[in-house]
Amino acid sequence: MNEVETDVLGAPYTAETISLPADDEGPVVATLVHLPAADSRRAVLHVHGFADYFFQTEYAEWWAARGYDFYALDLRKYGRSLLPHQSPNYVEDLRDYFPELDAAWQRITERDRHDHVVITAHSTGGLTVPLWADERRDADPSGTLAGIVLNSPWFDMQGAWWMRTIGTTVIKQMGARNPKRIIPRTVNGLYARSLHRDHEGEFEFDLAWKPMESQPVYAGWLRAVRNGHARLHAGLDVGCPSLVLSSSRSAVPMEMGDDVHRADIVLDVNQIRRWAPNLGRHVTSIAIEDARHDVVLSLPEVRRQVYAEMERWLSAYVD
């Protein structure tokens, strides 16, 4: 039986544990966090990115203030859903996340009877959600999925060109032969420091669930991401209006400074804008000046611009 209890964020947030079929590591769960809005037929479902989980309460409350029941899904092996026996964030196919997306969708639309749903997603979640929406499009003939908002979605491999060509071939071979091999990389921790209130940021989050130096990148998981990139690059049809938000620029800082707070220091925003049209026939792509990688965790004056753009898009195409 699925458990619903007060969430770690405190009331009125609740968390529902969703039991999923076991994998080769053992039992698997996902977690559906909920912030209710009064008597609403509208809902929003949010999906986090890599080495992340839902903690963005200002974002949830922005939606609730507009009459949207807010739900957030901690995917398997992330955040609230990470179990002691599991390899953090590990899957071998992004479709492995579809069962929890299906389960959340069923609860939101059938059990809780919402008939107007927006799905939002960040970073790696911003790749997974369009793949899910494209594959499930024919199962939503009534158009309950009213819109998709993607916050700095991971649409291609950042870095040198050879990482997207020769490097991808190596990743796919390694991921098939030794999927749990950890890919060595250097993470300087600047991004998490720029966010966390105990460092240079203003936000509170659990450093066990969103570590300063990220989480391991497994070869099998990276292979899954590159396969997802290939499906996006071939063209999708998510079946509803989409909004893609990103920073106006990327940077690769080596020390704390203005670039850390006013640029995407995780992904290449040019790739985000390049591939955004591949989501479908109705895509709005907006670059936000001075935004961080998670645009809703940008500096306060930048967040105001983010929410203004979201409001304008919702009014024009969704509500």
C-alpha positions in Angstrom: 0.0 0.0 0.0 1.3 3.4 -0.9 2.0 5.7 2.0 1.1 9.4 2.2 2.6 11.5 5.0 3.7 15.0 5.7 6.7 15.8 3.6 10.1 16.8 4.8 9.3 20.3 3.6 6.5 20.4 6.3 2.8 20.9 6.0 0.9 21.5 3.8 3.3 19.5 1.6 2.6 15.7 1.6 4.7 12.9 0.1 3.3 9.7 -1.3 5.6 6.7 -1.8 4.9 4.9 -5.0 6.0 1.2 -5.1 7.4 0.1 -8.4 8.6 -3.2 -9.8 12.0 -4.3 -8.4 15.1 -4.1 -10.6 18.4 -6.0 -10.4 19.4 -3.9 -7.3 16.2 -4.8 -5.4 13.0 -2.8 -4.4 12.3 0.5 -6.2 10.1 3.4 -5.2 9.3 6.9 -6.5 7.8 9.8 -4.4 5.0 12.1 -5.3 5.1 15.4 -3.4 1.9 17.4 -3.3 1.0 21.0 -2.5 -2.8 21.4 -2.9 -4.7 24.4 -4.3 -8.3 25.0 -3.4 -10.9 23.2 -5.5 -8.7 23.1 -8.6 -9.3 21.0 -11.8 -5.8 22.2 -12.9 -2.5 20.7 -11.9 1.2 20.9 -12.6 3.7 18.0 -12.3 7.3 18.8 -11.9 10.3 16.5 -12.6 13.8 17.4 -11.3 17.2 16.9 -12.9 20.4 14.9 -12.3 21.8 14.8 -8.7 18.7 16.7 -7.6 15.3 16.4 -6.0 12.3 18.7 -5.4 12.8 21.5 -2.9 11.9 24.6 -4.9 9.0 25.8 -2.7 8.8 29.3 -4.2 8.2 27.6 -7.6 5.4 25.4 -6.2 3.7 28.2 -4.4 3.8 30.3 -7.6 1.7 27.6 -9.3 -0.6 27.1 -6.4 -1.3 30.9 -6.2 -2.6 30.5 -9.8 -5.0 27.8 -9.0 -2.8 24.8 -9.9 -2.5 21.8 -7.6 1.2 21.3 -7.5 2.9 17.9 -7.7 6.6 17.0 -7.9 8.0 13.6 -8.6 11.3 12.4 -7.1 12.3 9.8 -9.6 13.6 6.4 -8.6 17.1 6.5 -6.9 16.9 10.2 -6.3 16.2 12.3 -3.2 13.3 11.0 -1.2 13.2 7.8 -3.4 16.9 6.8 -3.0 17.1 3.6 -1.0 20.2 2.3 0.8 20.9 -0.6 -1.5 20.7 1.5 -4.7 23.2 3.2 -7.0 22.2 6.9 -7.0 20.5 8.1 -10.2 21.2 4.8 -12.1 19.1 3.6 -15.0 20.2 2.0 -18.3 17.3 3.6 -20.3 15.5 6.8 -19.8 12.3 4.8 -20.5 12.9 3.2 -17.1 11.4 6.4 -15.6 8.2 6.1 -17.6 6.5 3.8 -15.0 6.7 6.5 -12.3 5.6 9.2 -14.7 2.7 7.0 -15.7 1.8 6.4 -12.0 2.0 10.1 -11.2 -0.1 10.9 -14.2 -2.8 8.3 -13.2 -3.0 9.7 -9.7 -3.3 13.3 -10.9 -5.8 12.8 -13.8 -7.9 9.8 -12.6 -7.7 9.6 -8.9 -7.5 13.4 -8.2 -9.6 14.2 -11.3 -7.5 17.0 -12.9 -8.3 17.5 -16.5 -5.8 20.4 -17.3 -2.2 19.4 -16.5 1.1 21.2 -17.2 4.3 19.2 -16.8 7.5 21.0 -15.9 11.0 19.6 -15.8 14.6 20.7 -15.2 17.9 19.6 -16.9 17.9 15.8 -17.4 14.3 15.7 -16.4 13.8 18.2 -19.3 15.0 15.4 -21.7 13.1 12.6 -20.1 9.7 14.3 -20.0 9.5 15.1 -23.7 10.4 11.5 -24.6 7.6 10.3 -22.3 5.1 12.8 -23.7 6.0 11.9 -27.3 5.6 8.2 -26.6 2.4 8.6 -24.6 0.8 11.2 -26.9 -1.9 8.8 -28.4 -3.0 7.9 -24.9 -4.2 11.4 -24.2 -6.8 12.0 -26.9 -8.7 14.5 -24.8 -5.7 16.8 -24.5 -5.4 16.7 -20.7 -1.7 17.6 -21.1 -2.1 21.3 -21.7 1.5 22.4 -21.8 5.2 21.6 -21.0 7.7 23.9 -19.4 11.3 22.9 -19.6 13.9 24.7 -17.4 17.4 24.4 -18.9 16.7 21.0 -20.5 19.7 18.8 -21.3 19.4 18.5 -25.0 22.9 17.6 -26.0 26.4 16.7 -24.6 28.2 19.9 -23.6 31.9 20.3 -24.1 34.2 19.7 -27.2 32.7 18.5 -30.5 34.4 15.2 -30.2 32.3 14.4 -27.1 29.3 14.4 -29.4 30.9 12.2 -32.0 33.9 9.9 -31.1 33.2 10.3 -27.4 29.6 9.2 -27.8 30.7 6.0 -29.6 33.1 5.2 -26.7 30.4 6.0 -24.1 27.9 3.7 -25.8 30.3 0.8 -26.0 31.5 1.3 -22.4 27.9 1.6 -21.2 26.9 -1.6 -22.9 29.9 -3.6 -21.7 30.4 -2.2 -18.2 27.3 -0.1 -17.4 28.2 0.6 -13.7 31.6 1.8 -14.4 32.0 5.3 -13.0 33.1 8.0 -15.5 35.8 10.1 -13.9 35.2 13.8 -13.8 36.0 16.9 -11.8 33.2 18.8 -10.1 34.3 22.0 -8.4 31.1 22.4 -6.4 30.6 26.1 -7.4 27.1 25.5 -8.7 25.8 24.0 -5.4 27.7 26.6 -3.4 26.0 29.4 -5.3 22.6 28.0 -4.3 22.9 26.7 -0.7 22.3 29.1 2.1 25.2 27.9 4.2 27.5 29.0 1.4 26.9 31.8 -1.2 23.3 31.1 -1.9 19.8 31.6 -0.3 18.2 28.1 -0.6 17.9 25.2 1.9 18.3 21.7 0.5 19.6 18.4 1.8 23.2 17.9 0.8 22.9 14.2 1.1 20.3 14.3 -1.8 21.9 17.2 -3.7 25.6 16.9 -2.9 28.1 19.8 -3.3 30.2 17.7 -5.7 27.2 16.1 -7.5 26.8 12.3 -7.7 28.6 9.5 -9.7 28.1 9.4 -13.4 27.8 5.7 -14.5 28.6 4.6 -18.1 25.2 2.9 -18.5 23.3 6.0 -17.4 25.3 8.3 -19.7 24.7 5.8 -22.6 20.9 6.1 -21.8 21.2 9.9 -21.9 23.0 9.9 -25.3 20.3 7.5 -26.7 17.7 10.0 -25.4 19.5 12.8 -27.1 19.4 10.9 -30.4 15.7 10.4 -30.1 15.2 14.1 -29.5 17.4 15.1 -32.4 15.4 12.9 -34.7 12.3 14.9 -33.8 9.5 14.5 -31.3 5.9 15.7 -31.1 4.9 16.3 -27.5 1.4 17.2 -28.6 1.0 20.5 -26.7 2.6 24.0 -26.5 6.1 23.9 -25.0 8.1 26.6 -23.2 11.9 26.3 -23.1 13.6 28.6 -20.6 17.4 28.9 -20.3 20.0 31.4 -19.3 21.2 33.8 -22.0 24.8 32.5 -21.7 27.0 29.7 -20.4 30.3 30.1 -18.5 33.0 27.8 -17.1 34.3 29.6 -14.0 37.1 28.2 -11.9 36.3 30.3 -8.8 33.3 31.9 -7.1 32.3 35.1 -8.9 29.6 36.9 -10.8 29.6 34.3 -13.6 28.7 31.6 -11.1 25.5 33.5 -10.2 24.6 35.0 -13.6 25.2 32.2 -16.2 24.5 28.5 -16.8 27.7 26.9 -15.6 26.3 23.3 -16.1 25.0 23.2 -19.7 25.7 24.9 -23.1 22.7 27.1 -23.6 23.4 27.3 -27.4 22.6 23.6 -27.6 19.3 24.1 -25.7 18.2 26.7 -28.2 19.4 24.7 -31.1 17.3 21.6 -30.3 14.3 23.3 -28.7 12.3 23.2 -32.1 12.6 19.4 -32.1 10.0 19.2 -29.4 7.1 19.6 -31.8 5.1 22.2 -33.7 4.5 24.8 -31.0 7.6 25.8 -29.1 8.5 29.0 -27.4 12.2 29.4 -26.4 13.3 32.3 -24.2 16.7 33.2 -22.9 16.7 34.9 -19.5 19.5 37.4 -18.9 21.7 36.5 -15.9 19.8 33.2 -15.1 21.4 30.3 -13.4 21.2 26.7 -14.7 18.0 26.2 -12.6 16.4 29.4 -13.7 13.9 29.4 -10.8 16.9 29.4 -8.4 18.4 32.5 -10.0 19.0 35.7 -8.2 15.8 37.4 -7.0 15.5 40.1 -9.7 16.1 37.4 -12.4 13.5 35.1 -10.9 11.0 37.9 -11.3 11.7 37.9 -15.0 11.5 34.1 -15.2 8.0 34.2 -13.6 6.9 37.1 -15.8 7.8 35.1 -18.9 6.0 32.0 -17.6 2.9 34.1 -16.8 2.9 35.5 -20.3 3.2 32.1 -21.9 0.5 30.5 -19.7 -1.9 33.3 -20.5 -1.3 33.1 -24.2 -1.2 29.4 -24.8 -2.4 27.3 -21.8 -5.0 29.1 -19.7 
